[in-house]
Amino acid sequence: MAHAPQIRIPATYMRGGTSKGVFFVLDDLPEAARVPGAPRDRLLLRVIGSPDPYGKQTDGMGAATSSTSKAVILSRSTRPDHDVDYLFGQVSIDKPFVDWSGNCGNLTSAVGPFAIRNGLIDPARVPRDGIAIVRIWQANIGKTIVSHVPMTAGEVQETGDFELDGVTFPAAEIRLEFMDPAEDGDGGSMFPTGNLVDTLEVPGVGAFQATMINSGIPTIFLDADALGFTGAELQDDINGDAATMARLETIRAHGALRMGLVKTLEEAAQRQHTPKVAWVSPPRDYAASSGRMIGAGDVDLLVRAMSMGKLHHAMMGTASVAIATAACVPGTLVNLAAGGGEREAVRFGHPSGTLRVGSLAQQADGQWTVTKAIMSRSARILMQGWVHVPFDG
């Protein structure tokens, strides 16, 4: 039988924050993959190396974790006052599925640098030295993100002294502003149940106090002690325990139903990327995954979060937006774990270290809104050229 040759597609492998992904310009994709649908999903699955029943993604660009099984497609923006349209795909490792339901906040930090290098930004808007302001339309969730990209001698600056826990080497700081992260355009509430704290009934598991919020990414926050956790867990404490992961997934599915994100529990199983489930606790001393000691006085609270069925090695960028927002609303579980009261910023401890995030939240007519969430990340190119992939459309 005849065998089709591989095709090659211009691509860039980038680190953004604590994630890695394969970046494409939309017009460089095969014609069949330039629009949403099965051909695009098949292409990205094959590029990343999924589905892989061995869970290794050996025959692709993925690295067998939720943080490294990702793809990004960028194009010049068609929207007024925006520079680039950003589409993110979370590629399942062991299933033939690409989840387009949410954003990756970490890879967002790489969008501006990639767009500048690939000529997607008007050169008149890019300074030779200083900060380039890149206005991003996040197409998955319909949000505006403003990226502040450092420039030196006409090139994107990648090296620097900004340190990000969860990333081994320092780099240049990229500041991100997530604009109106809780607005969904349909009049929906930041708190979809209308409450800051609900009792979430999970048949066969228990009843839990929960803060369910839609900001950055839909997230279900629980108290660590209610789950039997300390809040200082590392990946090995959770990811090697099948019963614990199944329990957390059941809670996540029922939370998705309660938040109105899905109509059935079966649908929640097919929507792996959102919502996230996380747990919070007051500060305590713990050893990060690097071995570095984090003191209770170094943070305002501890947060751990699940991503694609596993405990995340640090913290997802979009979940960091949810943490920032919830922490600034008095009475949420996140706010209470941080000591309660009004605040505009919080430093939380995660498995790899600490992170400071900020949010501007306000209440009017009994409804909470947030105008902006702010955090810093870093990004750099790891490899640039072509990906080679079997693809027949």
N, C-alpha and C positions, 0 to 999 in steps of 0.2 A: 504494500500500500504506500501511497505517497505521504510524505511527511512535510508539513509546512515549516519553513525556516523561522527562526526567531526574528522579531522586529526589534529595533532599538529606538528609544525615546529619550530626548534630552531630559535630564533630571539632576537634582541636587539633594544630597543626603545631608541633613542639617540637625544640629542640636538646638533646641529652643527650651530654655529653662531646664527642667529635669526630664524632658522627653526627647525623643529622636523621631524623625519621620522623613519620608521621601516627598520632595516638593516638585511640582510640575507647573508649567505655564499651560493654561487651558488649550491654546492653539497648537501646542506641540503634541497633544494627544492624538491618537488615531481618530478619524472622523466619528466613528460609532461611539467613542467614549467621551465625546465633547458635550454630550447631553446626559442627564440623569437616566439611569436604567440598568438593565442587566449587563450589557456589554461593558459599561464603565466599572461596575462592581466586579465582573470577572477579571478585568484587566488588573485592578488594584489588588485583588486577592492573589493573583499570580505573581505580581511584583513583590508583594510582601512575603509570599510563601505560605498561603493559607488556602483551604483548611489543612492543618497538619495533625493527624491523629497521634503523632509522636510528641506534639507540643513543643517543637524546637524551631520551626520555621527555617530549617537548614537550607531548603531550596528556594530561598528568597531573601529579601532585604530586612525582614523583621528579626527581632532578637528575643522572641518568645516571652515578652512581658507586655502588659497593657500600655506601658510608657513608650514602647518602641515598635508597636504594631500599628503604625499611623501613616496616613497619606494626606497631602495638602494639594489643592488645585487653586491657582491664582490667575486672575485676569484683570485687565484695566476695568475700573468700575464704570458701570452704566448709570450710577446714581449721582445726582447733584451733590457737590461738596464732599465727595469721597474720591480717593485715589485708586483703590484696589478692592476687588471682590475676593473674599477669602472663604473657601469651602473646605471643610475638614471631614475626613472619613476615619472612623475608628474601626480597624480591621480585626475581626474576630480571629483568634489563633487557631481554634480547633473546629470552627463551623464555617460554612460558606456564606458569610454574612458581613456586610459593611454597614455600620450604624452611622447614619447621617443626622441623628436627632439632637446633637449638641456640639459644643465647641471644645477645643483644647486650648486652655489658657496658657499653658507652657509654650506650645508651638506658636502661639500668637506672637511671641517675642521675636521669632525668626521671620515673620511675614514681612515686616518693614525692610529689613536688610535684603531679603530675597527680591522684593519688588524693586528696590533701588537698583540692584545689580543687574536685573533682567529688563531694565528699561520700561517698567510699568508705571513709573512716576514721572511727571513732567520735570525735565531737568531744571527748569527755572525755579522749581520749588525745593531743590536740593542744594544746600550750601556747600561750598568747598570745605569749610571748617565750621564746626559748631554742631547744632542739633537739627536734623531733618524731621519735620513733622509729617507723619504718614497717617492719612485718614482711611481707616479700614472699615469696609462693610462686611460684617460676619454673616455670611449668607445662610448658614444653618439655622441661626436663631434670630436673624433680623435685627442685629445690634451694631451700633457704632463703637469702634475702639480706636483710640488715638495713641499711636506709638511714637516715642521720642528716640530717634536713632542717632547715635553720635557719629560724626563725620570728621575725618582727618585727611588733609591733602587730597580731597576729592574722592576718597574711598570710605566705605563703611568701616568704622573702627570696631575691631573684634576683640583685641587684647586690652587688658586693663587690670585694675586692682579690686573690682567688685566681686565679692565672694557670695556664693549662693549655696546654702547647705543642701547636699544631695548632688552637687556637681564638684568634681575633684579639683579643677583648676580655676583660678580667677579669670575674669574676662571684663569686657566693657559693659557698663550698666545701661539697660534699656528700660525706660519708664513707660508703663502702660496705664492708660486711663480707660476703664470700661464705663461707657456713658449709659445712663439710665438702665442699669443691668437688670432691674426687676420689672421693667415695662414690657408687656407682651403684645401691645398694639391692639388688643381686643378687650381692653378694660379689665383684664384679670388682675387679681390682687397679688402683691408680693408674697402674702401668706394665703395660699389657695383655699384653705379651709376657713379663713376669716379669723383664725385664732393664732396667738403667739405660741401657745402650747396646747396640744391635743393629747387625748389618750388613744393610742393606736392599738386596736385589738387585732392580734395575730393568732388565729385558731391553731391550737396545738403547740404554740410557742409561749404566749403570754400577752400581757397588756403593758404597754410602755408609754411613758410620757415622751412626747416627740415635738420638736419644732420642725415644721415642714415649710420650706421656703423656696421661692423661685427667684433666684438672683445669681447671675453668672451661669449657674446650672441648677436644675431642680435637685434639692438635697434634703435628706431626712436626718436630723440631728437627734441623737439619743444620749442619755446619761450613761457613762461607762459602767458605773457600779450596778445599774439595773441589768446590764448584760453580763455581769460577773467579771468585768474587765477592770483594769487599773487606769487605763488611759495612756500607759507607757509602753504598750505592746510594740514589738518589732515584727517584721514580716514572718519570721519563723514561728512566732507564737500563734499566728492565725493561719497562715497558708499551708501548714502541715496538718491541720485539723479539719478533716472533711465534714464532720458533724457541725462544727462552729460555722464554717463557710456556708453550709446548707441552711443553717438557722438564720444567718444574716441575709441570705438571698431571699428567704421566705418573708422576712421583715421588709426587705426592699420591695418585693412584689406587692405586698399589701399596702405599703406606703404609696406606691405608684398609683394604685387603685384609689386610695383615699385622696390623693392630690389631683385626681381627674386626668392623669397623664395617659391612662389606658382604661379600656372598658372591661377587660378580663385579665385574670392572673396569667393565662396562657400568653396573652399579648405582652405582658411584662417580661416574660422569659425571652422574647424576641427583641426586646429593647434593652440591651445590656448596658449601653453607655449612660442612660439616664433612667431614673434619678440615681444619685449617689446616696449611699448610707454611710453615716459617720457617727462617731461618739466622742463626747467631750468630758473633761474632768478638770478640777482645779489643779494648780501647779503642784508638781512634786519632782524630786530629783530622779533622773534616770540616765542611763547610758545610751547614747544614740548609736545607730548602726555602725558608725565609724569607730566607736569606742570612746568618743569624746563625752565627757560628763556635762549634762545640761542641769543647771541648778534650778530649784523652784523659784528663786528670785530672778531668773533670767527671762521668764515668760509670764504671761497673764493667765494662760490656760494651756491644756494639752488637747490635741485633736488627732484622731486617727480616722482614715477614710478608706473605703473599699472602692476599687476600680476594676471593672470587668471580672468580678468575682474573687479578686485577690486584694489583700491589704497593700495599699500603695506605699512605695519605698520612701516617699517624701510627702508631697501634697500636690494635687492637681491644681492648676492655675484657676480654673473656673470654680472649683470648690473653695479656693482661697477667697474668691469674690463673695461666695455665699457666707463664709466665715466672717469676713469683714463686715458684711451687711448685718448679719444676725447679731454680731457682737455689739453693734452700735444701736440696737433696738432694745431698750430696757425691758426685761422680763422674759426674753427668749432663753432657752437652755444654754446657748452659747454665751450670752451676756451674763447669765447667772454664774456659770462656771468661771468666768473672768472676774467675778466679784460684784457684778451688777452695776447699775448707774449709767449715766450718760458718758459716751466716749466717741472719739472720731478715729481711733486707731487701736490696734491690738497686736501683740506679739504672741504667737502661739508656738508650742513645741510639737514637732512631728517626728517620725521615725529617724530622719536624717539630721535633724537639728532644729533650727528656729526660723521663723519668717515673720516680718512685720508687714501688715496690710492696713489700709485705711479706707474709710467710707464716709460719705456725707449723706446721712439719713435724716428725715424730718417727718413729723406727723401733722396731718391736716384733715379736719373733719373725721377724725377717728381712723384714718387710713395712713399707713406708713409708706413713704416713697424714698427712693435713694437716687440721687442725681449722678453720682460718680463713685466708683471704687478704684483704688489706686494700688499698684504694686510694682516692684522692680524685678526684672529677670535679666538674663543674658542669652546670647545666641552666637553660633558660629558655623561656618561651613565645615563639614567633615570630609566630603568628597563631591566632586562635580564632574559630570560627563554624560553617560547614557546608561539607562537600564536596558538590559536585553531580556526579552520575555516572549514566550510562545503566545501568540494571539491571532485569532482569525476573525475577530469581530463578533 
